[in-house]
Amino acid sequence: MAYNKEELYKQAIEEVKKHKLYFIEDLVGFLPCSKPTFYDYFPIDSNEFNTIKKELEDNRVATKIKLRNKWLESTSAPLQIGLMKLLGTDDEVDRLNGSRQKIDHTTKGESINVINLGGGEKPE
């Protein structure tokens, strides 16, 4: 079935806004065409595809902001800790987790002795 590209594009933008969609796969479910047809009309890196991706990304960003604001206003400790883990420095997050571990992977100038436990040829 042939589709009018301009109408399909217009419908895609409308569906993204109307249903607050986040992913291309979700969008294609609202369109009258199949996924391969969608990509035939709007190849990756085409201007139309990039505009659709931007609309989807705008929805994701707006939702993340709303959620973070709800977490900030919440009296739920797990939500507040989750927000701190998103916003905190590495040191602050490590302290929250109680999981800071410092492992020294250097030899401090010492040579490393390779032991062959496999019984085969000695590595060079």
Secondary structure in CASP SS format (residue, H / E / C, confidence):
PFRMAT SS
TARGET T0000
AUTHOR 0000-0000-0000
METHOD secondary structure of the structure
MODEL  1
M C 1.00
A C 1.00
Y C 1.00
N C 1.00
K H 1.00
E H 1.00
E H 1.00
L H 1.00
Y H 1.00
K H 1.00
Q H 1.00
A H 1.00
I H 1.00
E H 1.00
E H 1.00
V H 1.00
K H 1.00
K H 1.00
H H 1.00
K C 1.00
L C 1.00
Y C 1.00
F C 1.00
I H 1.00
E H 1.00
D H 1.00
L H 1.00
V H 1.00
G H 1.00
F H 1.00
L C 1.00
P C 1.00
C C 1.00
S C 1.00
K H 1.00
P H 1.00
T H 1.00
F H 1.00
Y H 1.00
D H 1.00
Y H 1.00
F C 1.00
P C 1.00
I C 1.00
D C 1.00
S C 1.00
N H 1.00
E H 1.00
F H 1.00
N H 1.00
T H 1.00
I H 1.00
K H 1.00
K H 1.00
E H 1.00
L H 1.00
E H 1.00
D H 1.00
N H 1.00
R H 1.00
V H 1.00
A H 1.00
T H 1.00
K H 1.00
I H 1.00
K H 1.00
L H 1.00
R H 1.00
N H 1.00
K H 1.00
W H 1.00
L H 1.00
E H 1.00
S C 1.00
T C 1.00
S C 1.00
A H 1.00
P H 1.00
L H 1.00
Q H 1.00
I H 1.00
G H 1.00
L H 1.00
M H 1.00
K H 1.00
L H 1.00
L H 1.00
G C 1.00
T C 1.00
D H 1.00
D H 1.00
E H 1.00
V H 1.00
D H 1.00
R H 1.00
L H 1.00
N H 1.00
G C 1.00
S C 1.00
R C 1.00
Q C 1.00
K C 1.00
I C 1.00
D C 1.00
H C 1.00
T C 1.00
T C 1.00
K C 1.00
G C 1.00
E C 1.00
S C 1.00
I C 1.00
N C 1.00
V C 1.00
I C 1.00
N C 1.00
L C 1.00
G C 1.00
G C 1.00
G C 1.00
E C 1.00
K C 1.00
P C 1.00
E C 1.00
END
